[in-house]
């Protein structure tokens, strides 16, 4: 996680002084294109709140507000050794966390594995084999020669799932550029456990959670004032605790109305119907050329997976404008390759 320190943003004073007028005009046009007026922001906010409420009330909303069956916050006095597996859109992380007797303290060792692009459109078997191989490598490296009992594992699966139990989840749909056949609509846990069993990895999956839920619970372990867990990374999403009495779609289960449950919002799918979000021509291109057009509308406009591509499309567009002459006389063949710029380039430019 990235801390927000006291450092001021870099000054841009004078940064337009030597920019040709035609290019400056285009920059001003782009700034206006990407700026949302206050009145529009109010309209977006009102619709967003309405969709959150709808998701708690009925099934099938664009923001599904998925119940996680993670009931309540940790106390900070939990103890033991646990594994955490985080499968996001860019990396696979494996962590071993030891919780001592001191409140809110922990020790952690971790390894990060790059998620190969070919896996995102490969087969389900290839995906689970890769994940199990990474876990096996981690265990063998950090516990070589040790005889281990089954280690409890929390699996952070950063994709929308329907859950009736905390240790199972049916994938609703792939996001973050994944498009693997034969997984949607099925429980992701059995094939994952089968891949582990095939390798004899001493692990017992005890919880399947979204990364936002994991962020919420892990942060609450060290800070009892935490109210919401947010992810602003490859994708964008949030989770928070809601009283069961405020989740009308679960009323038939007769849960204690004061019992808290973590809700995984899945707000990346906000406004899939394109009612309020002001889309630029670049947003339309990204959605059209994505593996899942018409899905994750909000996420595609603001998340890390797509920001670099938006920037690249702008640059290619400017290069094709005869009045601007950006990159004139230069070979931009590599720039024309989709997703050849990622969000880290924008961060580097900002620095």
MIVEX-892629 format. One record per residue (C-alpha): residue number from 1; x, y, z; residue in three letters; chain. Coordinates in steps of 0.001 Angstrom, whole numbers, plus 500000, padded with zeros to 6 digits. Example, Ala and Ser with C-alpha at 12.3 -4.5 7.8 and 13.67 -1.06 7.14 Angstrom:
REM residues 2
  num       X       Y       Z  residuo  cadena
    1  512300  495500  507800      ala       A
    2  513670  498940  507140      ser       A
REM end
This chain:
REM residues 351
  num       X       Y       Z  residuo  cadena
    1  500000  500000  500000      unk       A
    2  501141  503555  499298      unk       A
    3  501160  506111  502078      unk       A
    4  500068  509678  501380      unk       A
    5  502874  511755  502840      unk       A
    6  503275  515511  503231      unk       A
    7  505110  515970  499924      unk       A
    8  503589  518693  497757      unk       A
    9  502733  517967  494119      unk       A
   10  505304  519165  491587      unk       A
   11  504880  522738  490378      unk       A
   12  503786  523237  486786      unk       A
   13  504407  526979  486775      unk       A
   14  505818  527986  483423      unk       A
   15  505506  524475  481985      unk       A
   16  503481  525761  478996      unk       A
   17  505800  528671  478198      unk       A
   18  507532  527052  475227      unk       A
   19  504595  525031  473917      unk       A
   20  503497  525966  470367      unk       A
   21  500078  527625  470244      unk       A
   22  498445  524834  468205      unk       A
   23  499592  522222  470712      unk       A
   24  498595  524439  473646      unk       A
   25  495116  524748  472142      unk       A
   26  494874  520954  471900      unk       A
   27  496063  520552  475493      unk       A
   28  493389  522995  476644      unk       A
   29  490809  521051  474622      unk       A
   30  491905  517792  476258      unk       A
   31  491836  519346  479716      unk       A
   32  488257  520427  479118      unk       A
   33  487395  516993  477713      unk       A
   34  488686  515213  480835      unk       A
   35  487220  517685  483351      unk       A
   36  483827  516892  484886      unk       A
   37  481719  519965  485789      unk       A
   38  480380  520262  489338      unk       A
   39  476785  519880  488180      unk       A
   40  477654  516645  486405      unk       A
   41  479545  515376  489451      unk       A
   42  476412  515904  491556      unk       A
   43  474349  513932  489036      unk       A
   44  476930  511122  489021      unk       A
   45  477039  511051  492835      unk       A
   46  473255  510852  493168      unk       A
   47  473065  507977  490678      unk       A
   48  476000  506231  492374      unk       A
   49  474292  506337  495784      unk       A
   50  471077  505081  494191      unk       A
   51  472915  502122  492637      unk       A
   52  474609  501257  495951      unk       A
   53  471202  501155  497639      unk       A
   54  469755  499090  494804      unk       A
   55  472596  496576  495113      unk       A
   56  471825  496048  498809      unk       A
   57  468129  495644  498071      unk       A
   58  467913  493313  495069      unk       A
   59  470074  490942  493067      unk       A
   60  471282  491865  489607      unk       A
   61  472220  495525  490008      unk       A
   62  475147  497018  488092      unk       A
   63  476821  497487  491494      unk       A
   64  476038  494059  493012      unk       A
   65  477048  494797  496648      unk       A
   66  478135  491201  497197      unk       A
   67  477791  489726  500722      unk       A
   68  481119  488192  501762      unk       A
   69  480142  486279  504932      unk       A
   70  483060  487943  506653      unk       A
   71  481323  488842  509888      unk       A
   72  482907  491610  511936      unk       A
   73  486347  493083  512457      unk       A
   74  489387  491439  514093      unk       A
   75  490223  492389  517665      unk       A
   76  493965  492766  517093      unk       A
   77  494667  489961  519574      unk       A
   78  494479  487094  517062      unk       A
   79  497536  484813  517055      unk       A
   80  499008  482157  514772      unk       A
   81  500713  481676  511419      unk       A
   82  498732  482026  508217      unk       A
   83  499239  482180  504470      unk       A
   84  497726  484815  502214      unk       A
   85  497440  484488  498449      unk       A
   86  496610  487635  496494      unk       A
   87  495602  487093  492872      unk       A
   88  495155  490464  491213      unk       A
   89  495242  491644  487646      unk       A
   90  498995  492199  487433      unk       A
   91  500768  490191  490127      unk       A
   92  500352  487101  492265      unk       A
   93  501551  487591  495843      unk       A
   94  502138  484911  498452      unk       A
   95  502601  485988  502063      unk       A
   96  503193  484206  505354      unk       A
   97  501958  486233  508301      unk       A
   98  502699  485498  511941      unk       A
   99  500491  487218  514500      unk       A
  100  502150  487395  517950      unk       A
  101  500439  488039  521263      unk       A
  102  501027  491804  521107      unk       A
  103  497914  493669  519928      unk       A
  104  498028  494700  516289      unk       A
  105  501566  493415  515671      unk       A
  106  502618  491066  512870      unk       A
  107  505608  489643  511012      unk       A
  108  505422  488986  507299      unk       A
  109  507479  487350  504577      unk       A
  110  506288  487551  501000      unk       A
  111  507095  486793  497384      unk       A
  112  505660  488375  494251      unk       A
  113  505129  486583  490949      unk       A
  114  504243  488300  487690      unk       A
  115  500919  487169  486250      unk       A
  116  501787  486080  482682      unk       A
  117  499624  487825  480084      unk       A
  118  498970  484564  478243      unk       A
  119  497293  483136  481353      unk       A
  120  494586  485797  481151      unk       A
  121  493164  484229  478004      unk       A
  122  494418  480663  478505      unk       A
  123  492661  477714  480117      unk       A
  124  491369  477326  483651      unk       A
  125  493730  474395  484215      unk       A
  126  496747  476508  483225      unk       A
  127  495672  479247  485619      unk       A
  128  495230  477006  488661      unk       A
  129  498407  475073  487878      unk       A
  130  500382  478326  487831      unk       A
  131  498872  479539  491102      unk       A
  132  499534  476179  492803      unk       A
  133  503107  476126  491468      unk       A
  134  503767  479555  492991      unk       A
  135  502444  478422  496366      unk       A
  136  504520  475255  496201      unk       A
  137  507679  477242  495385      unk       A
  138  506992  479584  498299      unk       A
  139  506502  476734  500783      unk       A
  140  509575  474834  499576      unk       A
  141  511779  477935  499710      unk       A
  142  510744  479123  503160      unk       A
  143  510175  475726  504812      unk       A
  144  512733  473479  503152      unk       A
  145  513098  470191  505014      unk       A
  146  510312  470987  507489      unk       A
  147  507363  468699  508114      unk       A
  148  504329  470945  508071      unk       A
  149  500772  470525  509197      unk       A
  150  498203  472112  506940      unk       A
  151  498653  475875  506977      unk       A
  152  495431  477924  506844      unk       A
  153  495219  480070  503712      unk       A
  154  493207  483175  502958      unk       A
  155  492773  483566  499195      unk       A
  156  492337  487132  497992      unk       A
  157  490535  486639  494685      unk       A
  158  490102  490082  493149      unk       A
  159  487085  489315  490982      unk       A
  160  483334  489454  491680      unk       A
  161  481982  486241  493182      unk       A
  162  478697  485063  494642      unk       A
  163  479212  483483  498062      unk       A
  164  477054  481408  500371      unk       A
  165  480058  480487  502537      unk       A
  166  483267  482357  503268      unk       A
  167  485457  479572  501850      unk       A
  168  483669  479197  498506      unk       A
  169  482805  481554  495670      unk       A
  170  481151  481354  492244      unk       A
  171  482779  483692  489732      unk       A
  172  480226  486152  488369      unk       A
  173  482433  487551  485600      unk       A
  174  486068  488152  484787      unk       A
  175  487480  491685  485030      unk       A
  176  490910  493358  484654      unk       A
  177  491509  491916  481202      unk       A
  178  490925  488250  482120      unk       A
  179  488821  486165  479729      unk       A
  180  489240  482468  480582      unk       A
  181  486534  480088  479374      unk       A
  182  484853  477638  481701      unk       A
  183  485274  479555  484968      unk       A
  184  482399  482032  485092      unk       A
  185  479355  480653  486867      unk       A
  186  481419  478030  488684      unk       A
  187  482955  477720  492151      unk       A
  188  486644  478627  491827      unk       A
  189  487687  476788  494992      unk       A
  190  487457  473067  493970      unk       A
  191  489821  473322  490943      unk       A
  192  492225  475425  492996      unk       A
  193  492220  472859  495819      unk       A
  194  492641  470039  493291      unk       A
  195  495786  471684  491890      unk       A
  196  497200  471998  495425      unk       A
  197  496350  468383  496277      unk       A
  198  498020  467154  493082      unk       A
  199  501257  468746  494277      unk       A
  200  500883  467698  497900      unk       A
  201  501043  471299  499127      unk       A
  202  500122  471354  502865      unk       A
  203  497556  474140  502662      unk       A
  204  493910  474376  503742      unk       A
  205  491858  477174  502222      unk       A
  206  489797  478765  504979      unk       A
  207  488593  481994  503356      unk       A
  208  488018  483364  499860      unk       A
  209  487787  487160  499915      unk       A
  210  487967  490058  497514      unk       A
  211  491078  492241  497722      unk       A
  212  488975  495103  499052      unk       A
  213  487651  492904  501867      unk       A
  214  491188  491757  502603      unk       A
  215  492352  495370  502739      unk       A
  216  489483  496278  505058      unk       A
  217  490100  493435  507520      unk       A
  218  493912  493615  507467      unk       A
  219  493845  497373  508041      unk       A
  220  491351  497012  510885      unk       A
  221  493757  494604  512616      unk       A
  222  496188  497494  513189      unk       A
  223  493717  500414  513261      unk       A
  224  490326  500031  514910      unk       A
  225  489079  503243  513274      unk       A
  226  489064  501739  509769      unk       A
  227  485658  501952  508084      unk       A
  228  486279  501129  504429      unk       A
  229  488857  499282  502329      unk       A
  230  489547  500684  498853      unk       A
  231  491650  499471  495954      unk       A
  232  493061  501939  493432      unk       A
  233  495327  499684  491395      unk       A
  234  494904  497565  488288      unk       A
  235  491185  497844  489066      unk       A
  236  489105  499990  491401      unk       A
  237  486692  498795  494082      unk       A
  238  485752  499059  497765      unk       A
  239  484421  497058  500716      unk       A
  240  482894  498138  504025      unk       A
  241  480968  496731  506983      unk       A
  242  477175  496858  506811      unk       A
  243  474639  495791  509437      unk       A
  244  472706  492769  508201      unk       A
  245  469481  494617  508978      unk       A
  246  470437  497136  506274      unk       A
  247  470797  494460  503569      unk       A
  248  467184  493883  502437      unk       A
  249  468104  491166  499930      unk       A
  250  469233  488970  502863      unk       A
  251  466070  489524  504930      unk       A
  252  464843  485982  504195      unk       A
  253  467853  484556  506074      unk       A
  254  466680  486020  509413      unk       A
  255  470162  487198  510404      unk       A
  256  470710  489298  513513      unk       A
  257  469999  492827  512187      unk       A
  258  472902  494256  514196      unk       A
  259  475389  491636  512976      unk       A
  260  478038  493288  510766      unk       A
  261  479004  491767  507418      unk       A
  262  481627  492965  504960      unk       A
  263  480089  494029  501650      unk       A
  264  482174  493883  498479      unk       A
  265  480712  496708  496395      unk       A
  266  482187  495838  492969      unk       A
  267  481649  499440  491945      unk       A
  268  483902  499060  488903      unk       A
  269  480706  498068  487068      unk       A
  270  478994  501360  487930      unk       A
  271  477036  502844  485020      unk       A
  272  477495  499973  482592      unk       A
  273  474318  501394  481039      unk       A
  274  476149  504686  480274      unk       A
  275  473481  506856  481890      unk       A
  276  475643  509426  483689      unk       A
  277  479391  508928  483221      unk       A
  278  480765  511299  480539      unk       A
  279  482785  509098  478201      unk       A
  280  485516  510483  475978      unk       A
  281  486224  509038  472511      unk       A
  282  489197  507263  474103      unk       A
  283  486975  505589  476719      unk       A
  284  484719  504326  473947      unk       A
  285  487686  502826  472064      unk       A
  286  489018  501093  475190      unk       A
  287  485629  499566  475978      unk       A
  288  485030  498478  472378      unk       A
  289  488427  496781  472067      unk       A
  290  488411  495186  475542      unk       A
  291  487722  491468  476110      unk       A
  292  484369  492388  477695      unk       A
  293  482723  495394  475974      unk       A
  294  479924  496924  478001      unk       A
  295  481277  495700  481341      unk       A
  296  483212  497501  484103      unk       A
  297  482405  500907  482586      unk       A
  298  483602  502983  485560      unk       A
  299  486740  500910  486099      unk       A
  300  487777  501248  482459      unk       A
  301  487711  505028  482802      unk       A
  302  489821  505411  485942      unk       A
  303  491742  502236  486889      unk       A
  304  495458  501608  486554      unk       A
  305  495073  498962  483860      unk       A
  306  493584  501547  481511      unk       A
  307  495138  504938  482381      unk       A
  308  498293  504299  480375      unk       A
  309  496225  503178  477395      unk       A
  310  494087  506325  477554      unk       A
  311  497289  508388  477515      unk       A
  312  498679  506370  474602      unk       A
  313  495512  506880  472569      unk       A
  314  495712  510629  473203      unk       A
  315  499332  510736  471996      unk       A
  316  498539  508748  468848      unk       A
  317  495578  511044  468209      unk       A
  318  497755  514150  468574      unk       A
  319  500384  512685  466263      unk       A
  320  497730  512215  463606      unk       A
  321  496611  515847  463885      unk       A
  322  498389  517823  461095      unk       A
  323  498025  521080  463046      unk       A
  324  499971  519813  466065      unk       A
  325  503088  518107  464654      unk       A
  326  503839  516140  467827      unk       A
  327  506609  513525  467287      unk       A
  328  507071  514936  463773      unk       A
  329  509575  512903  461760      unk       A
  330  509841  510217  464449      unk       A
  331  508961  506538  464244      unk       A
  332  506003  505924  466562      unk       A
  333  505505  502287  465550      unk       A
  334  505931  501056  469121      unk       A
  335  503554  503719  470423      unk       A
  336  500847  502358  468145      unk       A
  337  500896  499021  469973      unk       A
  338  497933  498738  472335      unk       A
  339  498795  498841  476050      unk       A
  340  502462  499593  475326      unk       A
  341  502294  502322  477994      unk       A
  342  501177  501449  481501      unk       A
  343  500167  503705  484366      unk       A
  344  503713  503728  485778      unk       A
  345  504747  505964  482863      unk       A
  346  502230  508573  483959      unk       A
  347  503576  508411  487500      unk       A
  348  507135  508855  486180      unk       A
  349  506061  511887  484143      unk       A
  350  504390  513363  487225      unk       A
  351  507666  513029  489118      unk       A
REM end
